[in-house]
Amino acid sequence: MNRLDESVEFAQNPDPRCPCVLLLDTSRSMTGEPIEALNEGLRAFQTDIQQDPLAQRRVEVAVVTFGGEVQVVQEFVTAGQFVAPTLTTGGNTPMGAAIIRALDLVRDRKAQYKANGVSYYRPWVFMITDGEPTDDWASAAQRVHDEESADGLAFFAVGVAGAEMQTLSQIAARQPAQLRGLEFAQMFLWLSQSQKRVSASKVGEQTALPPAGWATV
Amino acid sequence: MSDTPSSWRVLGASVAGSGHRKSGRGCDDAHAYRQLDGDLLLLAVADGAGSMPHSAAGAACAVEAALDSAAATLASQGIPAEPAGWEAVLDAALRAARSALETLAETAAAGESDTASETVADATDEVTLEAGDEAAEPPEPPAVPLQQYATTLLVALATPEFVAAAQIGDGAVVMQGSEGTLEVLTVPEHGEYLNETTFVTATDYLERAQHAVRQQPGVRALALLSDGLQMLALDLERNEAFRPFFEPLLAFAAKPEATEAELAAFLDSDRICERTDDDKTLVLAVREWQPSDAATTSH
């Protein structure tokens, strides 16, 4: 038996955090198959991320939906405690307001980390939409670009069939991806894998969404 | 080991992290140490950037180049009597590491192997003669981008009177003074995000380097660690050494029967791998009790 194993103790430092906001379109057009597939994707995300002991403690998930109104369905919670919500649909698409809400969540979370001496990785905001904004999105787009230029977070946009990709490319600083069919589960698995990688110590970061797999080229 | 009577017991181990093994990647950490005539101890640790293809080679090259430079400077210019002199020795070592990486990158496509030893020998000769001089002619575009050899670098030098440390990036150098207290000489450095740190390949690597020089007769031990261990070994909020981590390890290293294999096995243990899947390096140097030290060391 290795005696060092018995005698050496470890410092208790707070786990570093990897915050991820899921920004999800729950407008009327997502009714039926799309929202069912999305909900299933969320469950796939939960299952996958909870298989990784490090990611469970480090990844933090928040869920913001936009369908009629903007709703914070889930405040930041550690991935180990995350329970995939079952989302319902309705209303139009206040994407601009939802983006601002998501960015505010990230900003406030960082402030909390700093106040508590918790280190963290670059936050992600992962937006999924099947339409176009029905509200004013110009200032939201500006904030996304400002945050990205300051390297304050990474904002990814994914368009489901019917999404206005042109608008999405103006909002997101990075090229938006288009979901193949309703392959949410695959996409969420990719997201979980990426978050696991980011939350491991020193790995290169995802800078762009991959064209293969769940996205169409 | 050399034939000269050594004053330090040194053990070092670099172990691939479980995350790296999962992805089929070897260990990107490297370490080196030397004990030289005149009671001179040289230690170095480097952690290659996980996202870069040649960072393991970069780390291996950096530690050797840094210690070659330090050894050569101290041999030719003598042991500094003032902190400023030590900072110059440290900076020369950091520059030598940088230069060696540049040479590695430049010669890579020419089909030469990127073993550390050949390129390091050439690079350090130039650097120690003309420390601080830039190359006269504009460099040709590197065959392989320098970034691909990105690595952090930690260097510690000790004589009976002085301890000098320099660090680029994360990890830490910890010293145990004559009274037994542990001091973190250089601390983990990262930007806003935990997984982003400075590498020797950065443009401003020298400005961002930390330096620590202590006039420390009676130093009892030194420890260098790469960032895979920093969460376990340090109170990161206060940047203080966690005593229950270091004390058993230093006691272990002081024993004549302790082996590097045991140290490596410990770094690879389940208890550690549960807390970090990064590569781990730990170099422990414990000063052996010499009769002539009785006057300087208090017990």
Interface residues (C-beta under 8 A of the other chain):
Chain A: N2 R3 L4 D5 S7 V8 E9 F10 A11 N13 P16 P53 L54 G117 S119 Y120 Y121 R122 D151 V198 A200 S201 K202 V203 G204 E205
Chain B: G17 G19 D47 A49 G50 S51 M52 H190 E192 Y193 L194 N195 T197 D227 G228 M231 L232 A233 L234 D235 L236 E237 F242 P244 F245 P248 L249 F252 E262 L263 A265 F266 S269 R271 E274 R275 T276 D277 D278
